[in-house]
Amino acid sequence: MPFDFQGKHVTVAGLGVSGVPAAKVLHGLGARVTVVNDGDDERARAQAADLEALGVTVRLGDGATLPEGTELIVTAPGWKPDKPLFTAAHEAGVPVWGDVELAWRLRGRDGREAAPWLAVTGTNGKTTTVQMLASILKAAGLRTAAVGNIGVSLLDAVTGDEEYDVLAVELSSYQLHWAPSLRAHSAVVLNLAPDHLDWHGSMEAYAADKGRIYEGNRVACVYNVADKATEDLVREADVEEGCRAVGFTLGSPAPSQLGLVDGILVDRAFVEDRQKNAQELAEVTDVDPPAPHNIANALAAAGLARAFGVSAAAVRDGLRAFTPDAHRIAHVADVDGVAYVDDSKATNTHAAEASLAAYESIVWIAGGLAKGATFDELVTGAAKRLRGAVLIGADRALIREALARHAPEVPVVDLDRTDTGAMLQAVREAQRLARPGDTVLLAPACASMDMFTNYNKRGDAFAEAVRELGA
């Protein structure tokens, strides 16, 4: 039964990119909306004024108290489950949805056929994979969009005027936690590594929330053969009868898998007689950049597209048309025979590990805010590839100590400064350590906020510093 919002008392927890659209949509559906928000800054007051002009009640500076008469809470995904507001809701028997759950329940409400969702989650690679998927779907002539955690509102996609054949949906663990009814056409968990454990409370809880993406899948649960935890989540999921487990691998694919054969992306899952047959999809050189972890992203995107019935030619054309976002293993320049690569988006050890694995001889620029991470495993795996390391940021000592333990022969430059000008010095020190044929790689394995507004600004600073070298 569709939820009837007319006259219902709905509390929206949080303003921002998800709360404001949710409040507006709910108000338009006839709900009596109250927004609660912890902050009371200038931006929040401007958003509050916009909503209050519509007739929405906004309560700033108090996100802990459950408004009287609340029948439903719709929360911003970042609000932690242990907040007092949710404790009070649980005690009062009030359901809590996220904006993704709201969007899921509003699909097809206007009488149009609801577009199926092809859903993507994982610790790293979500945005790239969902953008690749959207590019492939567009190459197949389908009306689609990349939406969700990628920064494009799912609510806008399901309630707006534009009609879609299928949606490529990026979902974070936060969003999945608050989306109990979601049932995708097909979905993938790209990988699992410790992240956001302060929010989820444990790795087990984090994995369980990621695994929600497989619940109720109709056609395919796509998993990473190299990451057994993703396959375990498929085994544990309650899916529709006939839904298949489909693996992707950087090796030669077994039946019901996609993989690589002699530089060709190959499908042995969505073909007739997959025991004997395979379908060529694209060449490795069709993927930009052709780094191993990005090939894995392409195979995952191809798996979801093939589950939706997309042709091999559309997979190839979509991958060729795809251009990655900035700061994702982006080649900046070659200077004196040395390549300079910006992967500022590698904000945790799992992402940095994938980035380091893409090059043979590296001068590594790393450091920032560790967010509780440890670096021994990362350094151990990368030690043989390191020509040198230049460390920046507040928690650089953690990386320096890991290098001393596991790669003592690697020369290390420790920059004892956290101002933004440190990046230029870091690049110059990396140039001094590098030899022709090397790659100077910014893969910080840390967050950026100790020195920069965000990872984009950090990557921009790196690129600007590289351009100064070549000037």
C-alpha positions in Angstrom: 0.0 0.0 0.0 1.4 3.5 -0.9 2.0 5.7 2.1 -0.5 8.5 2.3 1.3 11.7 3.3 -1.8 14.0 3.3 -2.1 15.6 6.7 0.6 13.3 8.2 3.1 14.8 10.7 6.5 14.2 9.2 9.8 15.3 10.8 12.8 15.8 8.5 16.1 15.4 10.3 18.7 17.7 8.8 18.8 20.3 6.2 21.5 20.2 3.4 21.4 18.5 0.1 19.0 15.8 1.1 16.9 17.4 3.8 15.7 20.5 1.9 14.5 18.5 -1.2 12.8 16.0 1.2 11.0 18.7 3.1 9.8 20.3 -0.1 8.5 17.1 -1.7 6.7 16.0 1.5 5.1 19.5 1.9 4.0 19.2 -1.8 2.4 15.8 -0.9 0.3 17.4 1.8 2.3 16.4 4.8 2.7 18.7 7.9 6.5 19.0 7.9 8.8 20.0 10.7 12.5 20.2 10.0 15.0 19.8 12.9 18.6 20.6 12.5 21.6 20.6 14.9 23.3 23.6 13.3 22.2 27.2 13.4 24.7 28.9 11.1 24.2 31.3 8.3 23.6 28.6 5.6 21.1 26.8 7.8 19.2 30.0 8.5 19.0 30.8 4.7 17.7 27.3 4.0 15.2 27.6 6.9 13.9 30.9 5.6 13.3 29.3 2.1 11.3 26.4 3.7 9.4 28.6 6.1 8.2 30.7 3.1 6.5 27.5 1.9 4.8 26.8 5.2 7.3 24.3 6.6 8.2 24.6 10.3 12.0 24.7 10.9 13.6 24.2 14.3 17.3 25.1 14.3 19.9 24.2 16.9 17.9 21.3 18.3 18.0 18.0 16.5 17.6 15.8 19.5 14.0 16.3 20.5 11.2 14.5 18.7 8.5 17.0 17.7 5.1 16.2 19.3 2.8 14.2 17.0 5.5 13.0 14.7 4.3 10.0 12.6 7.3 9.5 10.4 11.0 10.7 10.4 12.8 11.2 7.1 16.5 11.6 7.9 19.6 12.9 6.1 21.8 9.9 5.6 24.7 11.2 7.7 22.7 11.3 11.0 24.0 8.5 13.2 21.6 5.8 14.3 22.4 6.4 18.0 21.2 10.0 18.0 18.6 10.8 20.8 16.0 11.7 18.2 16.0 8.2 16.8 16.0 6.6 20.3 12.9 8.7 21.1 11.3 7.6 17.7 12.0 4.0 18.4 10.4 4.2 21.9 7.4 5.9 20.3 7.0 3.4 17.5 7.8 6.1 14.8 9.4 4.7 11.6 12.6 6.3 10.3 13.3 6.5 6.6 16.2 8.0 4.7 15.8 10.1 1.6 16.5 7.0 -0.5 13.7 5.1 1.2 11.4 8.1 0.5 12.5 8.2 -3.1 11.9 4.4 -3.5 8.4 4.7 -2.1 7.5 7.6 -4.3 8.5 5.8 -7.6 5.6 5.6 -10.0 3.3 7.6 -7.7 2.2 9.9 -10.6 1.0 6.9 -12.6 4.1 6.5 -14.8 5.9 3.2 -14.8 8.6 3.3 -12.2 12.2 3.1 -13.7 14.2 0.1 -12.4 17.3 0.9 -10.3 20.7 -0.6 -11.0 22.5 0.0 -7.7 26.2 0.4 -6.8 27.9 0.5 -3.5 31.3 -0.3 -2.1 34.1 1.3 0.0 35.8 2.7 -3.1 34.9 3.2 -6.8 31.2 3.9 -6.4 31.1 7.2 -8.3 33.3 6.1 -11.2 31.3 2.8 -11.6 27.9 4.5 -11.6 29.1 7.1 -14.1 30.5 4.3 -16.3 27.2 2.5 -16.0 25.2 5.6 -17.0 27.5 6.1 -20.0 26.9 2.5 -21.1 23.1 2.8 -20.7 23.1 6.0 -22.7 25.1 4.3 -25.4 22.3 1.7 -25.5 19.8 4.5 -26.3 18.2 4.3 -22.8 16.9 7.3 -20.9 19.0 7.3 -17.7 20.9 9.4 -15.2 23.5 8.8 -12.6 21.9 9.7 -9.2 22.1 9.2 -5.5 25.2 9.6 -3.4 26.9 11.0 -6.5 25.3 14.3 -5.7 22.2 14.2 -7.9 19.0 13.9 -5.9 17.1 10.6 -6.2 14.0 12.5 -5.1 14.3 14.9 -8.1 14.7 11.9 -10.4 11.6 10.1 -9.2 9.4 13.1 -8.7 10.5 15.4 -11.6 9.1 15.7 -15.0 11.8 13.8 -16.9 11.0 10.2 -17.6 13.7 7.5 -17.3 14.0 3.9 -18.6 16.4 3.0 -15.9 18.5 4.7 -13.2 22.1 4.2 -12.3 22.1 4.7 -8.5 25.1 5.2 -6.2 24.3 4.3 -2.6 26.5 4.9 0.5 26.4 2.7 3.6 24.6 5.5 5.4 21.8 5.6 2.8 21.4 1.9 2.8 21.1 1.8 6.5 18.0 3.9 6.3 16.4 2.2 3.2 14.7 -1.0 4.4 12.3 -1.3 1.5 14.8 -0.8 -1.4 14.6 -3.6 -4.0 16.9 -3.1 -7.0 16.7 -4.7 -10.4 20.4 -5.6 -10.0 23.2 -4.4 -7.7 26.9 -4.6 -7.0 29.1 -4.3 -3.9 32.4 -3.4 -5.4 34.6 -4.1 -2.4 34.7 -3.9 1.4 37.3 -2.4 3.6 37.1 -0.7 7.0 35.5 2.8 6.7 33.0 4.9 8.6 33.3 2.5 11.6 32.7 5.4 14.0 29.2 5.7 12.4 28.4 2.1 12.1 30.0 0.9 15.3 31.8 -2.2 13.8 33.0 -3.7 10.5 30.2 -6.2 10.8 27.6 -3.5 11.0 29.2 -1.6 8.1 29.2 -4.8 5.9 25.6 -5.6 6.8 24.5 -2.2 5.7 26.4 -2.5 2.5 24.8 -5.9 2.0 21.3 -4.4 2.1 21.8 -3.4 -1.5 21.3 -7.1 -2.5 18.0 -7.6 -0.7 15.2 -8.4 -3.1 17.3 -8.1 -6.2 15.4 -9.4 -9.2 18.0 -10.3 -11.9 21.6 -10.2 -10.7 23.8 -9.7 -7.6 27.2 -8.7 -8.9 30.2 -9.3 -6.6 34.0 -9.0 -6.6 35.6 -12.4 -7.0 38.8 -11.0 -5.4 36.9 -9.8 -2.3 35.2 -12.8 -0.7 33.3 -10.6 1.7 31.2 -9.3 -1.2 30.3 -12.8 -2.3 29.4 -13.7 1.3 26.9 -10.8 1.3 25.3 -12.2 -1.9 25.0 -15.6 -0.2 23.3 -14.0 2.8 20.8 -11.9 0.8 17.2 -12.8 0.4 16.6 -12.3 -3.3 13.8 -13.0 -5.8 13.6 -16.5 -7.2 15.9 -16.8 -10.3 18.2 -13.9 -9.3 21.8 -14.9 -10.2 25.1 -14.3 -8.5 27.5 -12.9 -11.1 31.2 -12.3 -10.3 33.7 -9.9 -11.9 37.5 -10.7 -11.9 40.7 -9.3 -13.3 41.6 -12.9 -14.2 40.1 -15.2 -16.8 36.3 -15.5 -16.0 34.6 -18.8 -15.0 31.0 -19.4 -16.1 28.7 -16.7 -14.6 31.6 -14.2 -14.4 33.0 -11.2 -16.3 36.7 -10.9 -16.6 39.8 -10.4 -18.7 41.3 -12.5 -21.4 44.4 -11.2 -23.3 43.5 -7.5 -22.7 39.8 -8.0 -23.6 36.9 -7.5 -21.2 34.8 -10.7 -21.5 31.3 -11.8 -20.4 30.7 -15.4 -19.5 27.5 -14.6 -17.5 25.0 -13.2 -19.9 25.5 -15.4 -22.9 23.9 -18.6 -24.2 25.8 -21.8 -23.0 28.1 -19.9 -20.7 30.0 -23.1 -20.0 31.4 -23.0 -23.5 30.9 -19.5 -24.8 32.0 -15.9 -24.0 31.2 -12.5 -25.4 33.9 -9.9 -26.0 32.8 -6.5 -24.6 35.7 -4.1 -24.9 39.4 -3.7 -24.9 41.4 -2.6 -21.8 42.4 0.4 -23.8 38.8 1.5 -24.0 38.8 2.2 -20.3 40.2 5.5 -19.0 42.4 5.2 -17.1 43.3 1.5 -17.7 44.5 1.0 -14.1 43.6 -2.4 -12.6 41.1 -1.0 -10.1 39.4 1.0 -12.9 39.2 -2.1 -15.1 37.4 -3.7 -12.2 35.0 -0.8 -12.0 34.3 -1.2 -15.7 33.6 -4.9 -15.4 31.2 -4.2 -12.5 29.4 -1.5 -14.6 29.3 -3.9 -17.6 27.8 -6.6 -15.4 24.9 -4.4 -14.3 24.3 -3.2 -17.8 24.3 -6.7 -19.2 21.9 -7.8 -16.5 19.6 -5.1 -17.9 19.9 -6.5 -21.4 22.4 -4.0 -22.9 24.4 -5.2 -25.9 28.1 -5.8 -26.0 28.5 -2.9 -28.5 26.9 -0.5 -26.1 29.2 -1.6 -23.3 32.2 -0.8 -25.5 30.8 2.5 -26.8 29.8 3.6 -23.3 33.2 2.9 -21.9 34.9 4.7 -24.7 32.7 7.7 -24.1 33.3 7.8 -20.4 35.5 10.6 -19.0 36.5 10.2 -15.3 36.0 13.0 -12.8 39.0 15.1 -11.8 41.3 13.8 -9.0 40.7 10.2 -9.7 44.1 8.7 -10.9 44.3 11.6 -13.4 47.5 12.1 -15.4 48.5 15.8 -14.9 51.7 16.0 -17.0 55.0 14.5 -17.9 58.1 16.5 -16.7 61.6 15.4 -17.6 60.4 11.8 -18.3 58.5 11.5 -15.0 54.7 11.2 -15.0 52.7 13.1 -12.4 49.4 11.6 -11.4 46.6 13.1 -9.2 44.6 10.6 -7.1 43.6 13.0 -4.4 40.3 11.1 -4.2 42.3 8.2 -2.6 41.2 9.4 0.9 41.6 6.0 2.6 44.1 3.1 2.6 41.9 0.9 0.4 41.7 3.5 -2.4 45.5 4.3 -2.1 46.3 0.6 -2.3 44.5 0.4 -5.6 46.2 3.5 -6.9 49.7 2.3 -5.9 49.1 -1.0 -7.6 48.7 0.8 -10.9 52.4 1.8 -11.3 55.7 0.1 -11.2 58.1 2.7 -9.8 56.6 5.4 -7.6 57.5 8.5 -5.6 54.5 8.6 -3.3 53.0 11.8 -1.9 50.8 10.9 1.1 49.4 12.1 4.4 46.6 14.2 5.9 44.0 13.2 8.4 44.2 9.4 9.0 40.7 9.1 10.5 41.9 6.2 12.7 43.5 4.3 9.9 46.7 2.2 10.1 49.2 1.9 7.3 51.3 -1.2 7.8 49.4 -3.4 5.4 49.3 -0.6 2.7 53.1 0.0 3.0 53.9 -3.7 3.0 52.0 -4.2 -0.2 53.5 -1.2 -2.0 57.1 -1.3 -0.7 58.7 -2.9 -3.8 57.2 -0.2 -6.0 58.4 2.8 -4.0 61.3 4.9 -5.2 60.6 7.4 -2.4 57.9 9.0 -0.3 57.1 12.6 0.6 54.8 13.0 3.6 52.5 15.9 4.4 49.7 16.6 6.8 48.8 16.2 10.4 49.0 12.4 10.7 52.1 11.9 8.4 54.0 10.3 11.3 51.8 7.3 11.1 52.8 6.7 7.5 56.5 7.5 8.3 56.5 4.9 11.1 54.9 2.2 8.8 57.6 3.0 6.2 60.3 2.6 8.8 59.0 -0.8 9.8 58.2 -2.3 6.4 60.2 -0.3 3.8 63.3 1.0 5.7 65.3 1.3 2.4 62.8 3.8 0.9 64.0 7.4 1.3 61.4 9.6 3.0 61.0 13.3 3.1 58.9 14.5 6.1 57.5 18.0 5.6 56.9 19.5 8.9 54.3 22.0 7.7 50.5 21.9 7.2 49.9 25.1 5.3 48.6 24.8 1.8 52.0 25.9 0.4 53.4 22.6 1.5 52.1 21.0 -1.7 54.5 22.9 -3.9 57.4 21.9 -1.7 56.2 18.3 -1.7 56.1 18.2 -5.5 59.6 19.7 -5.7 60.9 17.1 -3.2 59.2 14.3 -5.2 60.9 15.7 -8.4 64.2 15.5 -6.7 63.7 11.8 -5.8 62.2 10.7 -9.1 64.0 9.2 -12.1 62.9 9.1 -15.7 60.2 6.4 -16.1 58.9 6.9 -12.5 55.5 8.1 -11.5 55.0 10.8 -8.9 51.7 9.8 -7.4 49.5 11.8 -5.1 47.5 9.1 -3.3 47.2 10.5 0.2 45.4 7.6 1.9 44.1 10.3 4.2 41.4 12.9 4.3 42.3 16.5 3.4 40.7 18.8 5.9 43.8 19.5 7.9 45.3 21.5 5.0 42.6 21.8 2.4 38.8 22.4 2.1 38.4 19.1 0.4 40.2 16.5 -1.8 39.4 18.6 -4.9 41.3 21.6 -3.5 44.2 19.3 -2.6 44.3 17.8 -6.1 44.1 21.3 -7.6 47.1 22.4 -5.5 49.1 19.3 -6.7 48.3 20.0 -10.4 49.2 23.7 -10.0 52.5 22.7 -8.4 53.2 20.3 -11.3 52.5 23.0 -13.8 55.1 25.2 -12.1 57.7 22.5 -12.5 57.1 22.4 -16.2 56.9 26.1 -16.7 
